[in-house]
Structures are given as C-alpha cells and as structure tokens.
Amino acid sequence: MSEMHGNPSDHHSTPAALPEPATPMWLPALGLALFLVVGLLWGLSPATPDAATSGAAGSATASARPAPSH
C-alpha cells in the first residue's frame, strides 16, 4: 500500500471542528418572554371596528330579507 492511504500525516484530512459555544440562558428566556408578551397583546386587543361592523351588518341584512314565497 502507498503512504497516502490511512496515513495520519495526510494533508487532505480536515481538522477537528471546534466545540460550539454554549447559548446563554437569558437568550431563550428573552425569546419566550417576547413571544408571551406579543401573544397576550394580540389576544387581548379589541377586534377591529371593520370586522365588528361587517359582522353586525351581515346578520342585519340576512334577517331583513323576506322569506322566499313559493
């Protein structure tokens, strides 16, 4: 066999990867807090006036239509 096969001094091998740095614990906590705050603000916000009036107008026009006669 030649020297290139399985030789530890082969220059084609890649160096070992450096370990990944640990994520600081405040970063996921910040993401969770922002998610909860935005979710609460969205959930507790009042409905838009357009949605409320179109829903009321749609039900009012449906009840004001005369029944079809046969």
PDB file of N, CA, C, O and CB in Angstrom:
ATOM      1  N   MET A   1       0.839  -1.185   0.000  1.00  0.00           N
ATOM      2  CA  MET A   1       0.000   0.000   0.000  1.00  0.00           C
ATOM      3  C   MET A   1       0.880   1.243   0.000  1.00  0.00           C
ATOM      4  O   MET A   1       2.027   1.216   0.446  1.00  0.00           O
ATOM      5  CB  MET A   1      -0.952   0.001   1.216  1.00  0.00           C
ATOM      6  N   SER A   2       0.329   2.304  -0.498  1.00  0.00           N
ATOM      7  CA  SER A   2       1.101   3.539  -0.520  1.00  0.00           C
ATOM      8  C   SER A   2       0.929   4.293   0.790  1.00  0.00           C
ATOM      9  O   SER A   2       0.090   3.939   1.618  1.00  0.00           O
ATOM     10  CB  SER A   2       0.680   4.419  -1.704  1.00  0.00           C
ATOM     11  N   GLU A   3       1.717   5.315   0.965  1.00  0.00           N
ATOM     12  CA  GLU A   3       1.659   6.108   2.196  1.00  0.00           C
ATOM     13  C   GLU A   3       0.394   6.946   2.305  1.00  0.00           C
ATOM     14  O   GLU A   3       0.019   7.325   3.415  1.00  0.00           O
ATOM     15  CB  GLU A   3       2.862   7.010   2.281  1.00  0.00           C
ATOM     16  N   MET A   4      -0.275   7.250   1.208  1.00  0.00           N
ATOM     17  CA  MET A   4      -1.421   8.161   1.228  1.00  0.00           C
ATOM     18  C   MET A   4      -2.658   7.526   1.846  1.00  0.00           C
ATOM     19  O   MET A   4      -3.547   8.250   2.293  1.00  0.00           O
ATOM     20  CB  MET A   4      -1.738   8.623  -0.176  1.00  0.00           C
ATOM     21  N   HIS A   5      -2.748   6.220   1.888  1.00  0.00           N
ATOM     22  CA  HIS A   5      -3.940   5.570   2.403  1.00  0.00           C
ATOM     23  C   HIS A   5      -3.841   5.381   3.905  1.00  0.00           C
ATOM     24  O   HIS A   5      -3.037   4.577   4.377  1.00  0.00           O
ATOM     25  CB  HIS A   5      -4.157   4.229   1.715  1.00  0.00           C
ATOM     26  N   GLY A   6      -4.656   6.121   4.670  1.00  0.00           N
ATOM     27  CA  GLY A   6      -4.721   5.930   6.107  1.00  0.00           C
ATOM     28  C   GLY A   6      -3.565   6.528   6.872  1.00  0.00           C
ATOM     29  O   GLY A   6      -3.395   6.222   8.053  1.00  0.00           O
ATOM     30  N   ASN A   7      -2.779   7.354   6.258  1.00  0.00           N
ATOM     31  CA  ASN A   7      -1.648   7.956   6.944  1.00  0.00           C
ATOM     32  C   ASN A   7      -2.133   9.163   7.745  1.00  0.00           C
ATOM     33  O   ASN A   7      -2.760  10.053   7.169  1.00  0.00           O
ATOM     34  CB  ASN A   7      -0.543   8.367   5.935  1.00  0.00           C
ATOM     35  N   PRO A   8      -1.863   9.228   9.062  1.00  0.00           N
ATOM     36  CA  PRO A   8      -2.328  10.376   9.855  1.00  0.00           C
ATOM     37  C   PRO A   8      -1.707  11.693   9.429  1.00  0.00           C
ATOM     38  O   PRO A   8      -2.261  12.752   9.726  1.00  0.00           O
ATOM     39  CB  PRO A   8      -2.034  10.144  11.310  1.00  0.00           C
ATOM     40  N   SER A   9      -0.583  11.662   8.747  1.00  0.00           N
ATOM     41  CA  SER A   9       0.030  12.908   8.305  1.00  0.00           C
ATOM     42  C   SER A   9      -0.478  13.348   6.942  1.00  0.00           C
ATOM     43  O   SER A   9       0.095  14.243   6.321  1.00  0.00           O
ATOM     44  CB  SER A   9       1.531  12.760   8.265  1.00  0.00           C
ATOM     45  N   ASP A  10      -1.558  12.718   6.472  1.00  0.00           N
ATOM     46  CA  ASP A  10      -2.149  13.070   5.173  1.00  0.00           C
ATOM     47  C   ASP A  10      -2.668  14.502   5.243  1.00  0.00           C
ATOM     48  O   ASP A  10      -3.372  14.860   6.188  1.00  0.00           O
ATOM     49  CB  ASP A  10      -3.302  12.078   4.785  1.00  0.00           C
ATOM     50  N   HIS A  11      -2.332  15.314   4.262  1.00  0.00           N
ATOM     51  CA  HIS A  11      -2.718  16.731   4.260  1.00  0.00           C
ATOM     52  C   HIS A  11      -4.139  16.956   3.754  1.00  0.00           C
ATOM     53  O   HIS A  11      -4.616  18.091   3.750  1.00  0.00           O
ATOM     54  CB  HIS A  11      -1.751  17.526   3.410  1.00  0.00           C
ATOM     55  N   HIS A  12      -4.808  15.918   3.338  1.00  0.00           N
ATOM     56  CA  HIS A  12      -6.171  16.059   2.840  1.00  0.00           C
ATOM     57  C   HIS A  12      -7.221  15.930   3.929  1.00  0.00           C
ATOM     58  O   HIS A  12      -8.401  16.171   3.673  1.00  0.00           O
ATOM     59  CB  HIS A  12      -6.428  15.039   1.780  1.00  0.00           C
ATOM     60  N   SER A  13      -6.832  15.564   5.106  1.00  0.00           N
ATOM     61  CA  SER A  13      -7.810  15.405   6.191  1.00  0.00           C
ATOM     62  C   SER A  13      -8.183  16.777   6.759  1.00  0.00           C
ATOM     63  O   SER A  13      -7.371  17.703   6.751  1.00  0.00           O
ATOM     64  CB  SER A  13      -7.244  14.484   7.318  1.00  0.00           C
ATOM     65  N   THR A  14      -9.393  16.895   7.242  1.00  0.00           N
ATOM     66  CA  THR A  14      -9.866  18.161   7.800  1.00  0.00           C
ATOM     67  C   THR A  14      -9.571  18.199   9.297  1.00  0.00           C
ATOM     68  O   THR A  14      -9.611  17.164   9.963  1.00  0.00           O
ATOM     69  CB  THR A  14     -11.387  18.351   7.536  1.00  0.00           C
ATOM     70  N   PRO A  15      -9.279  19.364   9.820  1.00  0.00           N
ATOM     71  CA  PRO A  15      -9.024  19.442  11.262  1.00  0.00           C
ATOM     72  C   PRO A  15     -10.321  19.231  12.046  1.00  0.00           C
ATOM     73  O   PRO A  15     -11.416  19.431  11.521  1.00  0.00           O
ATOM     74  CB  PRO A  15      -8.391  20.807  11.629  1.00  0.00           C
ATOM     75  N   ALA A  16     -10.185  18.836  13.277  1.00  0.00           N
ATOM     76  CA  ALA A  16     -11.352  18.610  14.133  1.00  0.00           C
ATOM     77  C   ALA A  16     -12.088  19.927  14.348  1.00  0.00           C
ATOM     78  O   ALA A  16     -11.468  20.975  14.531  1.00  0.00           O
ATOM     79  CB  ALA A  16     -10.931  17.991  15.494  1.00  0.00           C
ATOM     80  N   ALA A  17     -13.407  19.862  14.324  1.00  0.00           N
ATOM     81  CA  ALA A  17     -14.222  21.066  14.500  1.00  0.00           C
ATOM     82  C   ALA A  17     -14.140  21.550  15.941  1.00  0.00           C
ATOM     83  O   ALA A  17     -14.074  20.757  16.880  1.00  0.00           O
ATOM     84  CB  ALA A  17     -15.690  20.796  14.107  1.00  0.00           C
ATOM     85  N   LEU A  18     -14.147  22.840  16.089  1.00  0.00           N
ATOM     86  CA  LEU A  18     -14.135  23.420  17.434  1.00  0.00           C
ATOM     87  C   LEU A  18     -15.495  23.212  18.080  1.00  0.00           C
ATOM     88  O   LEU A  18     -16.509  23.204  17.382  1.00  0.00           O
ATOM     89  CB  LEU A  18     -13.774  24.931  17.390  1.00  0.00           C
ATOM     90  N   PRO A  19     -15.541  23.045  19.385  1.00  0.00           N
ATOM     91  CA  PRO A  19     -16.848  22.880  20.040  1.00  0.00           C
ATOM     92  C   PRO A  19     -17.678  24.154  19.930  1.00  0.00           C
ATOM     93  O   PRO A  19     -17.152  25.266  19.976  1.00  0.00           O
ATOM     94  CB  PRO A  19     -16.665  22.497  21.522  1.00  0.00           C
ATOM     95  N   GLU A  20     -18.964  23.969  19.786  1.00  0.00           N
ATOM     96  CA  GLU A  20     -19.874  25.100  19.654  1.00  0.00           C
ATOM     97  C   GLU A  20     -20.035  25.779  21.014  1.00  0.00           C
ATOM     98  O   GLU A  20     -20.191  25.098  22.028  1.00  0.00           O
ATOM     99  CB  GLU A  20     -21.253  24.641  19.099  1.00  0.00           C
ATOM    100  N   PRO A  21     -19.998  27.119  21.048  1.00  0.00           N
ATOM    101  CA  PRO A  21     -20.169  27.795  22.337  1.00  0.00           C
ATOM    102  C   PRO A  21     -21.581  27.596  22.879  1.00  0.00           C
ATOM    103  O   PRO A  21     -22.546  27.496  22.122  1.00  0.00           O
ATOM    104  CB  PRO A  21     -19.865  29.295  22.200  1.00  0.00           C
ATOM    105  N   ALA A  22     -21.679  27.542  24.184  1.00  0.00           N
ATOM    106  CA  ALA A  22     -22.979  27.335  24.830  1.00  0.00           C
ATOM    107  C   ALA A  22     -23.838  28.587  24.695  1.00  0.00           C
ATOM    108  O   ALA A  22     -23.334  29.707  24.774  1.00  0.00           O
ATOM    109  CB  ALA A  22     -22.798  26.967  26.321  1.00  0.00           C
ATOM    110  N   THR A  23     -25.133  28.390  24.490  1.00  0.00           N
ATOM    111  CA  THR A  23     -26.067  29.504  24.394  1.00  0.00           C
ATOM    112  C   THR A  23     -26.319  30.052  25.791  1.00  0.00           C
ATOM    113  O   THR A  23     -26.611  29.279  26.703  1.00  0.00           O
ATOM    114  CB  THR A  23     -27.399  29.067  23.720  1.00  0.00           C
ATOM    115  N   PRO A  24     -26.214  31.363  25.985  1.00  0.00           N
ATOM    116  CA  PRO A  24     -26.519  31.928  27.301  1.00  0.00           C
ATOM    117  C   PRO A  24     -27.989  31.695  27.644  1.00  0.00           C
ATOM    118  O   PRO A  24     -28.849  31.775  26.767  1.00  0.00           O
ATOM    119  CB  PRO A  24     -26.189  33.440  27.338  1.00  0.00           C
ATOM    120  N   MET A  25     -28.280  31.412  28.899  1.00  0.00           N
ATOM    121  CA  MET A  25     -29.640  31.068  29.299  1.00  0.00           C
ATOM    122  C   MET A  25     -30.610  32.242  29.173  1.00  0.00           C
ATOM    123  O   MET A  25     -31.820  32.031  29.091  1.00  0.00           O
ATOM    124  CB  MET A  25     -29.640  30.565  30.719  1.00  0.00           C
ATOM    125  N   TRP A  26     -30.104  33.464  29.155  1.00  0.00           N
ATOM    126  CA  TRP A  26     -31.008  34.608  29.048  1.00  0.00           C
ATOM    127  C   TRP A  26     -31.578  34.748  27.641  1.00  0.00           C
ATOM    128  O   TRP A  26     -32.621  35.377  27.464  1.00  0.00           O
ATOM    129  CB  TRP A  26     -30.284  35.889  29.440  1.00  0.00           C
ATOM    130  N   LEU A  27     -30.920  34.177  26.644  1.00  0.00           N
ATOM    131  CA  LEU A  27     -31.392  34.336  25.273  1.00  0.00           C
ATOM    132  C   LEU A  27     -32.696  33.572  25.003  1.00  0.00           C
ATOM    133  O   LEU A  27     -33.627  34.169  24.462  1.00  0.00           O
ATOM    134  CB  LEU A  27     -30.319  33.872  24.310  1.00  0.00           C
ATOM    135  N   PRO A  28     -32.811  32.291  25.349  1.00  0.00           N
ATOM    136  CA  PRO A  28     -34.110  31.628  25.178  1.00  0.00           C
ATOM    137  C   PRO A  28     -35.182  32.220  26.092  1.00  0.00           C
ATOM    138  O   PRO A  28     -36.355  32.267  25.721  1.00  0.00           O
ATOM    139  CB  PRO A  28     -33.975  30.133  25.450  1.00  0.00           C
ATOM    140  N   ALA A  29     -34.786  32.673  27.287  1.00  0.00           N
ATOM    141  CA  ALA A  29     -35.758  33.290  28.194  1.00  0.00           C
ATOM    142  C   ALA A  29     -36.297  34.588  27.597  1.00  0.00           C
ATOM    143  O   ALA A  29     -37.485  34.886  27.725  1.00  0.00           O
ATOM    144  CB  ALA A  29     -35.118  33.563  29.575  1.00  0.00           C
ATOM    145  N   LEU A  30     -35.435  35.352  26.951  1.00  0.00           N
ATOM    146  CA  LEU A  30     -35.872  36.589  26.299  1.00  0.00           C
ATOM    147  C   LEU A  30     -36.831  36.277  25.150  1.00  0.00           C
ATOM    148  O   LEU A  30     -37.845  36.957  24.989  1.00  0.00           O
ATOM    149  CB  LEU A  30     -34.654  37.387  25.779  1.00  0.00           C
ATOM    150  N   GLY A  31     -36.522  35.266  24.361  1.00  0.00           N
ATOM    151  CA  GLY A  31     -37.406  34.884  23.265  1.00  0.00           C
ATOM    152  C   GLY A  31     -38.766  34.435  23.769  1.00  0.00           C
ATOM    153  O   GLY A  31     -39.791  34.795  23.189  1.00  0.00           O
ATOM    154  N   LEU A  32     -38.790  33.652  24.845  1.00  0.00           N
ATOM    155  CA  LEU A  32     -40.055  33.199  25.416  1.00  0.00           C
ATOM    156  C   LEU A  32     -40.856  34.378  25.964  1.00  0.00           C
ATOM    157  O   LEU A  32     -42.070  34.443  25.770  1.00  0.00           O
ATOM    158  CB  LEU A  32     -39.803  32.167  26.525  1.00  0.00           C
ATOM    159  N   ALA A  33     -40.194  35.305  26.642  1.00  0.00           N
ATOM    160  CA  ALA A  33     -40.886  36.472  27.198  1.00  0.00           C
ATOM    161  C   ALA A  33     -41.482  37.330  26.076  1.00  0.00           C
ATOM    162  O   ALA A  33     -42.622  37.782  26.184  1.00  0.00           O
ATOM    163  CB  ALA A  33     -39.916  37.316  28.060  1.00  0.00           C
ATOM    164  N   LEU A  34     -40.727  37.554  25.013  1.00  0.00           N
ATOM    165  CA  LEU A  34     -41.248  38.345  23.890  1.00  0.00           C
ATOM    166  C   LEU A  34     -42.431  37.639  23.227  1.00  0.00           C
ATOM    167  O   LEU A  34     -43.415  38.283  22.861  1.00  0.00           O
ATOM    168  CB  LEU A  34     -40.137  38.602  22.850  1.00  0.00           C
ATOM    169  N   PHE A  35     -42.336  36.320  23.072  1.00  0.00           N
ATOM    170  CA  PHE A  35     -43.427  35.557  22.478  1.00  0.00           C
ATOM    171  C   PHE A  35     -44.692  35.675  23.316  1.00  0.00           C
ATOM    172  O   PHE A  35     -45.779  35.874  22.774  1.00  0.00           O
ATOM    173  CB  PHE A  35     -43.032  34.090  22.326  1.00  0.00           C
ATOM    174  N   LEU A  36     -44.557  35.554  24.629  1.00  0.00           N
ATOM    175  CA  LEU A  36     -45.722  35.651  25.508  1.00  0.00           C
ATOM    176  C   LEU A  36     -46.321  37.051  25.521  1.00  0.00           C
ATOM    177  O   LEU A  36     -47.543  37.197  25.507  1.00  0.00           O
ATOM    178  CB  LEU A  36     -45.343  35.246  26.916  1.00  0.00           C
ATOM    179  N   VAL A  37     -45.478  38.085  25.549  1.00  0.00           N
ATOM    180  CA  VAL A  37     -45.979  39.461  25.572  1.00  0.00           C
ATOM    181  C   VAL A  37     -46.728  39.775  24.280  1.00  0.00           C
ATOM    182  O   VAL A  37     -47.818  40.346  24.320  1.00  0.00           O
ATOM    183  CB  VAL A  37     -44.818  40.460  25.774  1.00  0.00           C
ATOM    184  N   VAL A  38     -46.157  39.408  23.147  1.00  0.00           N
ATOM    185  CA  VAL A  38     -46.827  39.682  21.861  1.00  0.00           C
ATOM    186  C   VAL A  38     -48.118  38.871  21.769  1.00  0.00           C
ATOM    187  O   VAL A  38     -49.132  39.380  21.290  1.00  0.00           O
ATOM    188  CB  VAL A  38     -45.887  39.345  20.658  1.00  0.00           C
ATOM    189  N   GLY A  39     -48.093  37.628  22.216  1.00  0.00           N
ATOM    190  CA  GLY A  39     -49.300  36.810  22.190  1.00  0.00           C
ATOM    191  C   GLY A  39     -50.401  37.367  23.073  1.00  0.00           C
ATOM    192  O   GLY A  39     -51.569  37.368  22.686  1.00  0.00           O
ATOM    193  N   LEU A  40     -50.040  37.838  24.250  1.00  0.00           N
ATOM    194  CA  LEU A  40     -51.039  38.434  25.138  1.00  0.00           C
ATOM    195  C   LEU A  40     -51.589  39.731  24.573  1.00  0.00           C
ATOM    196  O   LEU A  40     -52.794  39.976  24.640  1.00  0.00           O
ATOM    197  CB  LEU A  40     -50.441  38.685  26.513  1.00  0.00           C
ATOM    198  N   LEU A  41     -50.727  40.559  24.020  1.00  0.00           N
ATOM    199  CA  LEU A  41     -51.202  41.812  23.418  1.00  0.00           C
ATOM    200  C   LEU A  41     -52.131  41.535  22.243  1.00  0.00           C
ATOM    201  O   LEU A  41     -53.148  42.209  22.080  1.00  0.00           O
ATOM    202  CB  LEU A  41     -50.015  42.673  22.958  1.00  0.00           C
ATOM    203  N   TRP A  42     -51.791  40.561  21.436  1.00  0.00           N
ATOM    204  CA  TRP A  42     -52.637  40.219  20.296  1.00  0.00           C
ATOM    205  C   TRP A  42     -53.954  39.611  20.764  1.00  0.00           C
ATOM    206  O   TRP A  42     -55.012  39.934  20.224  1.00  0.00           O
ATOM    207  CB  TRP A  42     -51.908  39.249  19.357  1.00  0.00           C
ATOM    208  N   GLY A  43     -53.900  38.741  21.755  1.00  0.00           N
ATOM    209  CA  GLY A  43     -55.107  38.086  22.223  1.00  0.00           C
ATOM    210  C   GLY A  43     -56.043  39.001  22.979  1.00  0.00           C
ATOM    211  O   GLY A  43     -57.260  38.821  22.933  1.00  0.00           O
ATOM    212  N   LEU A  44     -55.495  39.977  23.671  1.00  0.00           N
ATOM    213  CA  LEU A  44     -56.323  40.873  24.464  1.00  0.00           C
ATOM    214  C   LEU A  44     -56.715  42.148  23.731  1.00  0.00           C
ATOM    215  O   LEU A  44     -57.481  42.951  24.264  1.00  0.00           O
ATOM    216  CB  LEU A  44     -55.611  41.228  25.722  1.00  0.00           C
ATOM    217  N   SER A  45     -56.206  42.349  22.525  1.00  0.00           N
ATOM    218  CA  SER A  45     -56.551  43.556  21.778  1.00  0.00           C
ATOM    219  C   SER A  45     -57.998  43.465  21.300  1.00  0.00           C
ATOM    220  O   SER A  45     -58.475  42.381  20.964  1.00  0.00           O
ATOM    221  CB  SER A  45     -55.589  43.757  20.575  1.00  0.00           C
ATOM    222  N   PRO A  46     -58.695  44.597  21.269  1.00  0.00           N
ATOM    223  CA  PRO A  46     -60.084  44.565  20.805  1.00  0.00           C
ATOM    224  C   PRO A  46     -60.144  44.272  19.308  1.00  0.00           C
ATOM    225  O   PRO A  46     -59.184  44.497  18.571  1.00  0.00           O
ATOM    226  CB  PRO A  46     -60.788  45.900  21.115  1.00  0.00           C
ATOM    227  N   ALA A  47     -61.273  43.775  18.891  1.00  0.00           N
ATOM    228  CA  ALA A  47     -61.456  43.496  17.463  1.00  0.00           C
ATOM    229  C   ALA A  47     -61.457  44.813  16.696  1.00  0.00           C
ATOM    230  O   ALA A  47     -61.779  45.865  17.248  1.00  0.00           O
ATOM    231  CB  ALA A  47     -62.780  42.706  17.207  1.00  0.00           C
ATOM    232  N   THR A  48     -61.096  44.741  15.430  1.00  0.00           N
ATOM    233  CA  THR A  48     -61.076  45.953  14.621  1.00  0.00           C
ATOM    234  C   THR A  48     -62.508  46.414  14.365  1.00  0.00           C
ATOM    235  O   THR A  48     -63.411  45.582  14.276  1.00  0.00           O
ATOM    236  CB  THR A  48     -60.328  45.713  13.283  1.00  0.00           C
ATOM    237  N   PRO A  49     -62.731  47.711  14.247  1.00  0.00           N
ATOM    238  CA  PRO A  49     -64.094  48.209  14.005  1.00  0.00           C
ATOM    239  C   PRO A  49     -64.681  47.682  12.698  1.00  0.00           C
ATOM    240  O   PRO A  49     -65.889  47.459  12.617  1.00  0.00           O
ATOM    241  CB  PRO A  49     -64.097  49.733  13.985  1.00  0.00           C
ATOM    242  N   ASP A  50     -63.858  47.481  11.682  1.00  0.00           N
ATOM    243  CA  ASP A  50     -64.373  46.987  10.401  1.00  0.00           C
ATOM    244  C   ASP A  50     -64.943  45.581  10.551  1.00  0.00           C
ATOM    245  O   ASP A  50     -65.996  45.272   9.994  1.00  0.00           O
ATOM    246  CB  ASP A  50     -63.265  46.997   9.334  1.00  0.00           C
ATOM    247  N   ALA A  51     -64.254  44.737  11.296  1.00  0.00           N
ATOM    248  CA  ALA A  51     -64.724  43.359  11.464  1.00  0.00           C
ATOM    249  C   ALA A  51     -66.010  43.325  12.280  1.00  0.00           C
ATOM    250  O   ALA A  51     -66.905  42.532  11.992  1.00  0.00           O
ATOM    251  CB  ALA A  51     -63.643  42.496  12.141  1.00  0.00           C
ATOM    252  N   ALA A  52     -66.109  44.178  13.295  1.00  0.00           N
ATOM    253  CA  ALA A  52     -67.303  44.187  14.135  1.00  0.00           C
ATOM    254  C   ALA A  52     -68.513  44.719  13.366  1.00  0.00           C
ATOM    255  O   ALA A  52     -69.608  44.171  13.495  1.00  0.00           O
ATOM    256  CB  ALA A  52     -67.062  45.032  15.391  1.00  0.00           C
ATOM    257  N   THR A  53     -68.338  45.765  12.578  1.00  0.00           N
ATOM    258  CA  THR A  53     -69.476  46.340  11.849  1.00  0.00           C
ATOM    259  C   THR A  53     -69.880  45.464  10.673  1.00  0.00           C
ATOM    260  O   THR A  53     -71.068  45.362  10.367  1.00  0.00           O
ATOM    261  CB  THR A  53     -69.139  47.750  11.354  1.00  0.00           C
ATOM    262  N   SER A  54     -68.925  44.830  10.007  1.00  0.00           N
ATOM    263  CA  SER A  54     -69.309  43.991   8.871  1.00  0.00           C
ATOM    264  C   SER A  54     -70.047  42.746   9.348  1.00  0.00           C
ATOM    265  O   SER A  54     -70.953  42.271   8.662  1.00  0.00           O
ATOM    266  CB  SER A  54     -68.070  43.592   8.050  1.00  0.00           C
ATOM    267  N   GLY A  55     -69.681  42.212  10.501  1.00  0.00           N
ATOM    268  CA  GLY A  55     -70.387  41.063  11.035  1.00  0.00           C
ATOM    269  C   GLY A  55     -71.799  41.428  11.457  1.00  0.00           C
ATOM    270  O   GLY A  55     -72.734  40.665  11.214  1.00  0.00           O
ATOM    271  N   ALA A  56     -71.967  42.593  12.091  1.00  0.00           N
ATOM    272  CA  ALA A  56     -73.288  43.033  12.519  1.00  0.00           C
ATOM    273  C   ALA A  56     -74.144  43.400  11.302  1.00  0.00           C
ATOM    274  O   ALA A  56     -75.339  43.104  11.273  1.00  0.00           O
ATOM    275  CB  ALA A  56     -73.173  44.235  13.483  1.00  0.00           C
ATOM    276  N   ALA A  57     -73.544  44.034  10.312  1.00  0.00           N
ATOM    277  CA  ALA A  57     -74.295  44.425   9.120  1.00  0.00           C
ATOM    278  C   ALA A  57     -74.711  43.190   8.327  1.00  0.00           C
ATOM    279  O   ALA A  57     -75.805  43.152   7.763  1.00  0.00           O
ATOM    280  CB  ALA A  57     -73.459  45.372   8.236  1.00  0.00           C
ATOM    281  N   GLY A  58     -73.852  42.193   8.281  1.00  0.00           N
ATOM    282  CA  GLY A  58     -74.187  40.981   7.551  1.00  0.00           C
ATOM    283  C   GLY A  58     -75.345  40.245   8.191  1.00  0.00           C
ATOM    284  O   GLY A  58     -76.202  39.720   7.480  1.00  0.00           O
ATOM    285  N   SER A  59     -75.397  40.188   9.514  1.00  0.00           N
ATOM    286  CA  SER A  59     -76.502  39.493  10.171  1.00  0.00           C
ATOM    287  C   SER A  59     -77.783  40.329  10.104  1.00  0.00           C
ATOM    288  O   SER A  59     -78.880  39.773  10.071  1.00  0.00           O
ATOM    289  CB  SER A  59     -76.145  39.178  11.638  1.00  0.00           C
ATOM    290  N   ALA A  60     -77.652  41.659  10.083  1.00  0.00           N
ATOM    291  CA  ALA A  60     -78.836  42.508  10.000  1.00  0.00           C
ATOM    292  C   ALA A  60     -79.480  42.390   8.615  1.00  0.00           C
ATOM    293  O   ALA A  60     -80.706  42.356   8.503  1.00  0.00           O
ATOM    294  CB  ALA A  60     -78.469  43.978  10.301  1.00  0.00           C
ATOM    295  N   THR A  61     -78.669  42.327   7.573  1.00  0.00           N
ATOM    296  CA  THR A  61     -79.244  42.211   6.234  1.00  0.00           C
ATOM    297  C   THR A  61     -79.813  40.832   6.008  1.00  0.00           C
ATOM    298  O   THR A  61     -80.781  40.679   5.262  1.00  0.00           O
ATOM    299  CB  THR A  61     -78.201  42.521   5.172  1.00  0.00           C
ATOM    300  N   ALA A  62     -79.239  39.827   6.633  1.00  0.00           N
ATOM    301  CA  ALA A  62     -79.775  38.470   6.477  1.00  0.00           C
ATOM    302  C   ALA A  62     -81.128  38.349   7.139  1.00  0.00           C
ATOM    303  O   ALA A  62     -82.004  37.653   6.625  1.00  0.00           O
ATOM    304  CB  ALA A  62     -78.814  37.434   7.064  1.00  0.00           C
ATOM    305  N   SER A  63     -81.323  39.021   8.282  1.00  0.00           N
ATOM    306  CA  SER A  63     -82.613  38.912   8.961  1.00  0.00           C
ATOM    307  C   SER A  63     -83.646  39.848   8.339  1.00  0.00           C
ATOM    308  O   SER A  63     -84.842  39.646   8.550  1.00  0.00           O
ATOM    309  CB  SER A  63     -82.455  39.220  10.452  1.00  0.00           C
ATOM    310  N   ALA A  64     -83.233  40.864   7.582  1.00  0.00           N
ATOM    311  CA  ALA A  64     -84.176  41.804   6.983  1.00  0.00           C
ATOM    312  C   ALA A  64     -84.730  41.289   5.649  1.00  0.00           C
ATOM    313  O   ALA A  64     -85.704  41.839   5.135  1.00  0.00           O
ATOM    314  CB  ALA A  64     -83.501  43.155   6.779  1.00  0.00           C
ATOM    315  N   ARG A  65     -84.129  40.257   5.092  1.00  0.00           N
ATOM    316  CA  ARG A  65     -84.633  39.720   3.817  1.00  0.00           C
ATOM    317  C   ARG A  65     -85.953  39.007   4.023  1.00  0.00           C
ATOM    318  O   ARG A  65     -86.136  38.283   5.002  1.00  0.00           O
ATOM    319  CB  ARG A  65     -83.611  38.760   3.186  1.00  0.00           C
ATOM    320  N   PRO A  66     -86.854  39.211   3.111  1.00  0.00           N
ATOM    321  CA  PRO A  66     -88.133  38.478   3.233  1.00  0.00           C
ATOM    322  C   PRO A  66     -87.923  37.018   2.873  1.00  0.00           C
ATOM    323  O   PRO A  66     -87.033  36.675   2.095  1.00  0.00           O
ATOM    324  CB  PRO A  66     -89.232  39.106   2.319  1.00  0.00           C
ATOM    325  N   ALA A  67     -88.727  36.193   3.431  1.00  0.00           N
ATOM    326  CA  ALA A  67     -88.658  34.763   3.142  1.00  0.00           C
ATOM    327  C   ALA A  67     -89.156  34.522   1.727  1.00  0.00           C
ATOM    328  O   ALA A  67     -90.112  35.165   1.292  1.00  0.00           O
ATOM    329  CB  ALA A  67     -89.487  33.939   4.169  1.00  0.00           C
ATOM    330  N   PRO A  68     -88.528  33.612   1.008  1.00  0.00           N
ATOM    331  CA  PRO A  68     -88.965  33.345  -0.368  1.00  0.00           C
ATOM    332  C   PRO A  68     -90.345  32.679  -0.350  1.00  0.00           C
ATOM    333  O   PRO A  68     -90.621  31.800   0.466  1.00  0.00           O
ATOM    334  CB  PRO A  68     -87.930  32.443  -1.114  1.00  0.00           C
ATOM    335  N   SER A  69     -91.196  33.122  -1.270  1.00  0.00           N
ATOM    336  CA  SER A  69     -92.558  32.539  -1.337  1.00  0.00           C
ATOM    337  C   SER A  69     -92.636  31.602  -2.514  1.00  0.00           C
ATOM    338  O   SER A  69     -92.092  31.883  -3.582  1.00  0.00           O
ATOM    339  CB  SER A  69     -93.652  33.644  -1.455  1.00  0.00           C
ATOM    340  N   HIS A  70     -93.302  30.504  -2.325  1.00  0.00           N
ATOM    341  CA  HIS A  70     -93.481  29.523  -3.397  1.00  0.00           C
ATOM    342  C   HIS A  70     -94.904  29.331  -3.723  1.00  0.00           C
ATOM    343  O   HIS A  70     -95.234  28.537  -4.605  1.00  0.00           O
ATOM    344  CB  HIS A  70     -92.880  28.214  -3.037  1.00  0.00           C
TER     345      HIS A  70
END
